[in-house]
Amino acid sequence: MKLLTTAEVAAELNIGEDWVREHAAELGGIRAGRGPRAPLRFERRAIEAWIERQRVPLAPQFSRKPRRPGSPAVPAGVPLLPLPTRL
């Protein structure tokens, strides 16, 4: 299995390497060595899983009840702006 470098992940996601480093935990980063400055590597499947988690869900379909004729469009007690008068 080939692990991706920070630069390769950044290029695939079209984002900066700094962002990849800052979000390494979310992206499933693996330290290739010991210590906090060891190079980061990433599995392709972890990056693909992260992309799937970022998808925007479809908006729920709300069923709109039709207004009864004569019912106000604005709740009672809400002040309305006056309409301009024509001369």
C-alpha positions, -999 to +999 in steps of 0.1 A: +000+000+000+014+034-010+010+061+015+004+097+003+025+126+014+012+159+026+019+175-008+001+147-027-030+150-004-030+188-008-028+185-046-056+160-047-079+181-025-068+213-042-059+229-008-027+240+009-003+217+026-007+238+058-044+229+059-036+193+054-012+193+084-037+212+106-064+186+098-042+155+098-062+138+125-095+143+106-078+130+075-064+099+092-028+111+092+000+087+102+033+098+116+062+082+097+086+083+126+087+095+161+080+129+175+057+157+166+078+168+136+079+133+120+066+135+084+029+128+079+015+101+055-020+093+045-039+063+032-059+069+001-089+052+015-089+074+046-088+105+023-117+091+002-137+084+034-131+119+046-144+133+013-176+112+016-181+126+052-179+161+038-208+157+013-236+182+019-268+163+026-298+169+005-322+194+019-353+178+035-384+181+015-409+201+036-446+197+029-461+231+027-496+235+038-515+258+015-528+290+032-565+293+039-581+321+019-582+352+039-555+341+064-528+366+070-494+360+055-478+376+085-485+365+121-506+389+141-488+416+160-460+420+135-456+456+124-457+461+086-439+488+067-463+513+050-468+510+013-457+540-008-486+561-020-489+571-057-497+607-065 
